[in-house]
Amino acid sequence: MDPLQIEQLHKGLFAKIALDYSNAACIALWASHFMLPVTECLIWSQVTDYFAMLPLETKARRQVACVWSKPLSKVNSLYFILKYMPALHLPSLLLQGVALSIPMEMCQPLFIANSVIIPFILLAVLFLRIHVLGQSKPLTIYLVAHYIISNFAIFALSAKFYTTVEAAPFRPRERFGCTSLIADGNFTSIIYAIILFNELVMAFLTLFLAYRKYMASSSTPIMRIFRRDGTFYFITLAVISTANILVNRLHPDSIPSSLPCRSPSSHPETLLDRNTGQDPIYPPQCLHNQDDPSPSDDHKAKRTS
């Protein structure tokens, strides 16, 4: 083995260890989020959902009142999918990164499944959040068209990306398993750029809808509306996508090319975090800020005065 091969082997082993620890951390974060619902300050909430979920109120009785006891709807259906999807997604991600005895023909399906879940399913919640916040037919038509077009582009780029997947040279299978697969990272950079564009558009729409609520309300502070409607949550996701693009473009060839923990378990609680006073499927105890008057209350007060 020549010096170049030895150097690549050392870099690959270092990257493999880092990826294993990162995948294990994702499993631990999701497990703590799922197994300890009464905890007020979970590690996960301090990372992705910190700004969008203050104060965090994921008490078991609140979840039962707001989700489990209600008829099936768009909101709680998405909640169930995103709440328990990591039970399948993260273990398969860990299996892909850690297991060394998986046949090579099984690596590519795992790789494709894990990478498709991220842009297609997790982006859906961004658009649904705006739909629920806006409750406008023209806005819904735009969101559907935007989602279909952007995901068609992502699908086309992903299909091209998967054709470049191959086994890396100089990496023994008994040491690297499925992480010995390499591909052209330029395609993933474009995919992350599309995701970033979607997140920025959703963040702008959230700001616009929050400002419209602020103009209709004379008493609710605008920053409270921004926080309650998840504005900072979208900004955080945009920062993660930007980091993914930078890492994917600047990393050495032997280092994994994307942040493996893409916040799948953070989405469900944000569906309960927003102001749901206008939604009949939620009882009053679901509200974070029950003392916040709704816009209709403000108008009633104005008429009374």
C-alpha positions in Angstrom: 0.0 0.0 0.0 1.6 3.3 -1.1 1.7 6.4 1.1 -1.3 8.0 -0.7 -3.4 5.0 0.1 -2.3 4.9 3.7 -3.1 8.6 4.1 -6.6 8.1 2.6 -7.1 5.1 4.8 -6.2 7.2 7.9 -8.5 10.0 6.9 -11.3 7.6 6.1 -11.0 5.9 9.5 -11.1 9.2 11.3 -14.2 10.2 9.2 -15.9 6.8 10.0 -15.4 7.3 13.7 -16.8 10.8 13.6 -19.8 9.7 11.6 -20.5 6.8 14.0 -20.5 9.2 17.0 -22.7 11.7 15.1 -25.2 9.1 14.2 -25.3 7.8 17.7 -25.8 11.3 19.0 -28.9 11.6 16.6 -30.3 8.4 18.1 -29.7 9.7 21.7 -31.3 13.1 20.9 -34.4 11.5 19.5 -34.7 8.9 22.3 -34.4 11.6 24.9 -37.1 13.6 23.1 -39.4 10.6 22.9 -38.8 9.0 26.3 -38.8 12.1 28.4 -41.8 14.1 27.3 -42.3 15.9 30.7 -38.8 17.4 30.7 -38.9 21.1 30.2 -35.4 21.6 28.9 -34.4 18.8 26.5 -31.1 18.9 24.8 -32.8 18.8 21.4 -34.9 21.9 22.2 -31.7 23.8 22.9 -30.4 23.2 19.4 -33.0 23.4 16.6 -36.2 24.4 18.3 -34.8 26.8 21.0 -36.1 30.0 19.6 -39.3 28.6 18.2 -40.4 26.6 21.2 -39.9 29.0 24.2 -41.3 28.0 26.6 -41.3 24.3 25.9 -44.5 22.6 27.1 -44.3 19.0 25.8 -46.2 17.5 28.8 -47.8 14.2 28.2 -51.3 15.5 29.2 -51.0 18.3 26.8 -50.1 15.9 23.9 -53.1 13.8 24.8 -55.5 16.8 25.0 -54.2 18.4 21.7 -53.5 15.4 19.5 -54.5 11.9 20.6 -58.1 12.8 21.7 -58.8 14.8 18.5 -60.3 13.6 15.2 -57.7 12.8 12.5 -56.8 16.0 10.6 -53.9 17.3 8.5 -52.2 18.7 11.5 -52.3 15.7 13.9 -51.7 13.3 11.0 -48.5 15.1 10.2 -47.7 15.2 13.9 -47.9 11.4 14.1 -45.8 10.8 11.0 -43.0 13.2 12.1 -43.2 12.2 15.8 -42.5 8.5 15.1 -40.7 8.6 11.7 -37.3 8.9 13.5 -37.9 5.4 15.0 -37.4 4.1 11.4 -35.2 6.8 9.9 -32.5 7.2 12.5 -31.8 3.5 13.2 -31.5 2.9 9.4 -29.1 5.9 9.3 -27.1 4.4 12.1 -27.2 1.0 10.4 -25.9 2.5 7.2 -23.1 4.3 9.0 -22.0 1.7 11.6 -22.8 -1.9 10.4 -19.9 -3.4 8.6 -21.5 -6.7 7.5 -24.2 -5.2 5.2 -23.9 -6.5 1.6 -22.9 -3.8 -0.8 -26.1 -4.3 -2.8 -28.0 -3.2 0.3 -26.0 -0.1 0.9 -27.4 1.9 -2.0 -31.1 1.4 -1.2 -30.4 2.4 2.4 -28.4 5.4 1.2 -31.2 6.5 -1.2 -34.0 5.9 1.4 -32.2 8.0 4.0 -31.5 10.9 1.7 -35.0 11.0 0.1 -36.7 11.1 3.5 -34.9 14.4 4.3 -36.0 16.7 1.5 -39.3 15.2 0.5 -41.1 14.4 3.8 -39.5 17.0 6.1 -40.0 19.8 3.7 -43.7 19.0 3.6 -44.1 20.3 7.2 -42.6 23.7 6.3 -45.3 24.2 3.6 -48.1 22.8 5.8 -47.2 25.2 8.6 -47.5 28.2 6.3 -50.8 26.8 5.0 -52.2 26.5 8.5 -50.9 29.9 9.5 -52.3 31.6 6.4 -55.6 29.8 5.8 -55.8 31.3 2.3 -56.9 29.6 -0.9 -54.5 31.6 -3.1 -51.6 30.9 -0.7 -52.5 27.2 -0.6 -52.4 27.1 -4.4 -49.0 28.8 -4.4 -47.6 26.4 -1.7 -48.8 23.3 -3.6 -47.2 24.6 -6.9 -44.0 25.6 -5.2 -43.7 22.3 -3.4 -44.3 20.2 -6.5 -41.9 22.2 -8.7 -39.1 22.3 -6.1 -39.4 18.6 -5.3 -39.4 17.7 -9.0 -36.1 19.5 -9.3 -34.8 17.8 -6.1 -36.0 14.4 -7.5 -34.2 15.0 -10.9 -31.0 16.0 -9.2 -31.2 13.1 -6.7 -31.7 10.6 -9.6 -28.6 12.1 -11.3 -26.7 12.0 -8.0 -27.5 8.3 -7.4 -26.0 7.4 -10.7 -22.7 8.6 -9.5 -22.7 6.5 -6.3 -19.9 4.0 -6.3 -17.5 2.2 -3.9 -14.6 4.3 -2.8 -11.1 3.0 -3.7 -8.6 2.1 -1.0 -11.3 1.5 1.7 -11.5 -2.0 3.1 -15.1 -3.1 3.4 -14.4 -4.7 6.8 -13.5 -1.3 8.2 -16.0 1.1 6.5 -19.1 -0.8 5.5 -21.6 1.4 3.7 -19.6 4.5 4.3 -17.2 3.3 1.6 -19.7 4.7 -0.9 -18.8 8.0 -2.6 -20.7 10.2 -5.1 -20.5 13.6 -6.8 -21.2 16.1 -4.1 -22.0 18.9 -6.5 -25.5 17.5 -6.9 -26.1 17.5 -3.2 -24.9 21.1 -2.9 -27.6 22.1 -5.5 -30.2 20.1 -3.6 -29.3 21.8 -0.3 -29.5 25.2 -2.1 -33.0 24.4 -3.3 -33.9 23.4 0.3 -32.4 26.6 1.6 -34.4 28.6 -0.9 -37.6 26.9 0.2 -36.8 27.6 3.9 -36.0 31.3 3.2 -39.3 31.7 1.2 -41.2 30.0 4.1 -39.4 32.2 6.6 -40.4 35.3 4.6 -44.0 34.2 4.4 -44.0 33.6 8.1 -42.7 37.1 8.7 -45.4 38.5 6.4 -48.2 36.6 8.1 -46.9 37.4 11.6 -46.8 41.1 10.6 -50.3 40.9 9.3 -51.4 39.5 12.6 -49.6 42.2 14.4 -51.4 44.9 12.4 -54.7 43.3 13.2 -53.9 43.2 16.9 -53.4 46.2 19.1 -51.9 44.5 22.2 -49.8 41.4 21.2 -46.1 42.3 20.8 -44.8 41.6 17.3 -41.8 39.6 18.7 -44.2 37.3 20.6 -46.1 36.7 17.3 -42.8 36.0 15.5 -41.7 33.5 18.2 -45.2 31.9 18.4 -45.5 31.4 14.7 -42.1 29.7 14.3 -40.2 32.5 12.5 -37.0 31.7 14.3 -37.5 28.0 13.7 -37.4 28.6 9.9 -34.3 30.8 10.3 -32.6 28.0 12.2 -33.4 25.5 9.5 -32.0 27.9 6.9 -28.8 28.1 8.9 -28.5 24.3 9.0 -29.0 24.1 5.3 -26.3 26.8 4.8 -24.0 24.8 6.9 -24.7 21.7 4.9 -23.9 23.5 1.7 -20.6 24.8 3.1 -19.6 21.5 4.5 -20.5 19.7 1.3 -18.4 22.2 -0.8 -15.4 22.6 1.5 -14.8 19.2 3.1 -11.9 16.9 2.2 -13.0 14.1 -0.2 -12.7 11.5 2.6 -15.0 13.3 5.1 -18.8 12.8 5.2 -20.4 15.5 3.1 -23.5 16.5 5.1 -24.7 17.1 8.6 -26.4 13.7 9.4 -28.9 15.0 12.0 -31.5 16.9 10.0 -34.0 17.7 12.7 -36.7 15.1 12.0 -37.8 14.8 15.6 -38.0 18.6 16.0 -40.9 19.2 13.7 -43.8 17.6 15.6 -43.7 19.8 18.7 -43.6 22.9 16.6 -47.1 21.9 15.2 -48.3 22.3 18.8 -46.2 25.4 19.6 -47.9 27.9 17.4 -51.0 29.9 18.4 -53.9 27.6 17.6 -56.7 29.7 19.1 -58.4 30.0 15.7 -58.4 26.2 15.1 -61.4 24.3 16.4 -59.5 21.1 16.7 -57.5 22.4 19.7 -58.9 23.0 23.2 -57.7 26.1 25.1 -55.2 24.1 27.1 -53.1 23.6 23.9 -52.3 27.3 23.8 -48.9 28.5 25.0 -50.0 32.0 25.6 -53.6 31.8 26.7 -53.5 35.4 27.9 -52.8 36.6 24.3 -56.0 38.1 22.9 -56.8 36.9 19.4 -57.3 39.5 16.6 -61.1 39.1 16.9 -60.9 39.9 20.6 -59.0 43.0 19.8 -61.6 44.1 17.3 -64.3 43.5 19.8 -62.5 45.6 22.3 -62.1 48.4 19.8 -65.8 48.3 19.0 -66.8 48.3 22.7 -64.5 51.2 23.4 
